[in-house]
Amino acid sequence: MELSLVDKTYLNWPFLEDKHRQLANDIDTWAQANIDGEAHGDIDVDAECSKIVRQLAEAGFLKHCVALRDENGKLDVRSMCLMREHLARQSGLADFAFAMQCLGSVAISLFGNDEQQQQYLAAVRAGEKIAAFALTEPDAGSDVAAMSTSAELDGDEYVINGEKTFISNGGIADFYTLFARTGGEGARGITAFIVDANTPGLEIAERINVIAPHPLARLKFTNCRVPKSAMLGEKGKGFKVSMATLDVCRSTVGAASLGFARRALAEALQRTASRELFGAPMNQIPGVQTQLAEMATNIDTSALLIYRAAWTKDCVADRITREAAMAKMYATDSAQQTIDAAVQLFGGLGVTSGIKVEELYREVRALRIYEGASEVQKLIIARQTLQNAGVI
């Protein structure tokens, strides 16, 4: 991919500071030098993901996943978004490796006590521990409050029973930020815990294969005992922990889809410049130019929503539920459209294994589902809009 085909003018937008512009250049340069950005067939995703985590740690980039209170640390969502955008443009698996370190750690950054932060966040930053976020269940995905995994107090321990599914990093994680019901119904009965992967009673029930190969698994908990000290935040406040985490991370999901879309546009620009059709380069055909214009507009609109949300979180408001939902919904949906257009411009080659746009087509699809499907984001946006208008 030629750098001349990547528009970097957005880095001059007022949402970003000089430190963010420097980070964007640093991660872009590093990713191109260290991460293979070409499409591949079968690879050992567990080994490759673990390798990328180590590489990111050695380069010092995992510091953007965590915030330790005793170091006066604060999560910087704009940095997290820039990391995901630039990694995704290079490699979906590289983005995944960074993103899951964030998702599994953000709750500890926000709600962990000093001991938990030192034990887990310092290790995540150093690449010594791989993190995971265990929220989804077979019958409780978008409806988090319907979860049935239980954690019952027995003396000084909680006994966990139940299942989690579609857990990213399942099988390679060293610990899981887990959500379980400790009593009561609905959202108020959920509590968060940190569960080490080697805890007796926790097993990998099955590995899950998806269209874009990533480490995913179904977890089973059978009389899995954890000490009271494993509780993350307050009892019964787990729903708040999960939603605050998603409030941070949803903007970064949009940023990853933005990176995929930017790569798709770059690939489409190269393809339409080099291929002749009806005696002229493809990019001189008005219909093709229309598609390229729509792709570029989708990308800029997504970037504005993403970095508006991230800036608001960093500089203005503690909660950005509406802004993050807008960023995730629009960016992921429009990235799907942009990548589909790139595949169309490639013709038959675009659906061929080993071609980058075919890989991007598979990579982007899950982003419209995880951390709240697009349909859920619309409900969130509508509810927040009605509340802001004083209607409900």
Secondary structure, DSSP 8 states (H G I E B T S, - for coil): --GGGS--GGGGSTTS-HHHHHHHHHHHHHHHHHS--S--SS--HHHHHHHHHHHHHHTTGGGGG---GGGT----HHHHHHHHHHHHHH-HHHHHHHHHHHHHHHHHHHH--HHHIIIIIHHHHTTSS-EEEE--BTTBSS-GGG---EEEEETTEEEEEEEEEEEETTTT-SEEEEEEE-SSSGGGGEEEEEEETT-TTEEEEEE---SS---EEEEEEEEEEEEGGGEESSTT-HHHHHHHHHHHHHHHHHHHHHHHHHHHHHHHHHHHHH-EETTEEGGGSHHHHHHHHHHHHHHHHHHHHHHHHHHHHHHT-S--HHHHHHHHHHHHHHHHHHHHHHHHHHGGGGGSTT-HHHHHHHHHHGGGTTTS-HHHHHHHHHHHHHHHTT--
